[in-house]
Each structure stands twice: as C-alpha cells, then as structure tokens.
Amino acid sequence: MKLHVYDHCPFCLRARVALGLKGLPFELVFQANDDEATPIGMIGKKMLPILEDEDGYMGESLDIVAKVDGLSGARVFDAAPRQALVDWIERTGGPVGKLVTPRTPDAVYPEFRTESARAYFTRKKEANIGPFAPLIARADEYRAEMEQALAELVPILPDAEGASMEDVLLFPVLRSLSIVPDLKLPPAVEAYRDRIAERAGIPLVNDLRSQAA
C-alpha cells in the first residue's frame, strides 16, 4: 500500500494521521509539486493524497481515511467531530492561510526541492490570493490573531492518547503552523501536537530542518 502526498498538504496529512494512528504499514511517496502528469494519470486530476493499493487508486482524503479505518481493528474515525472543534478550524482558516501559505514553497518539504516546483506553487497561489510579500509583512498581526485563537483551542483539545476524526482534522492545522517562526503555542496545544506527531510518525517542520542539516 502506497500513499502519494505533498508533505505540506493538510489534506494529505489527514490520510497520514489515520494510517499512523491505526498503526498500518504503508509506503509514503512524495510527489514533486509541479508534477501534473503523475496524479492526473492516477485519478484524472492534479490532487493528492492518492492511496494506491490492490484495488487501484483512490483520491479524496476523507474517503481514504474511511477505507483505512476498516482495514484493521475497530473503527475509530466514524464518530462525528464536536461542532466546537469544527467551528474553531473553520474560523481560523483565514489566519492560518495567511501565515502558512507564503512560507510553504520551502525546500524543507520534499515536493519543493526544485526551483521549478517552488515557482509553480508560488505562481498558482499568488494568482488566487495575491502576492506573498504583503502577507509576510503583516505576519505579526496574523501571528497575534492566531495565538489568541490557539488559546481558545485549549478547552476543546481532543485526547492525544485517543484516535478520532478530531485528530484527523485538527493535527494537520497544527502541523502546518509549525512552519511559522516564533508562533507561541499554549503548552497544552503544543503537547497535543507533539504527541500526535509522535504517534502518527509525522515530523514537524523543525524536525525536517534538523534532519536536513
């Protein structure tokens, strides 16, 4: 079983969290961000994650989560997440994107090891959200907004020793934020993020930089 991903992609992280928390063996395959032909050849569109197994190819992160949930042991990702957590994720989408997106085309991620891949991402995203430079210039403002939101997350954190759809949805947000320098997480949020990263086998960005050094 193979999972084709971009390392920065929160939707890809959903599938990785599910596989990791279920303890299922799989091969992780990183695709270059500017490689359109490979995913289109698999599922007809440039979109990851893609699960490759004996049944063929499957896209859509939550479909993959549902499939792998049924491969071993009791199902753990069936229950709906709490609305308060869903609301928090939706509410913070703006500041997360403003902090994370302009920093994303970074060679610390395998999909951005080439200049052409970084340029491809930048061109596509800037066409949708505008130039990255003004977002970087307002980083202090967005960081303060995000830190307030992270404080509000503390009372509704999932159990880091459990496994649920809440982990599938929340951890990718927190892991994406690990590329933002000087972002202060409340201790409880940091502990949750680090524990899920450990259990799912997904290194944070600082770990990636240490491995590359």
Secondary structure, DSSP 8 states (H G I E B T S, - for coil): -EEEE-TT-HHHHHHHHHHHHHT---EEEE--TT--HHHHHHHSSS---EEEETTEEE--HHHHHHHHHTTSSS--S-S---HHHHHHHHHTHHHHHHHHGGG-S-TTSGGGSSHHHHHHHHHHHHHHH--HHHHHHTHHHHHHHHHHHHHHHGGG---TTS--HHHHHHHHHHHHGGGSTT----HHHHHHHHHHHHHHT---HHHHHHHH-
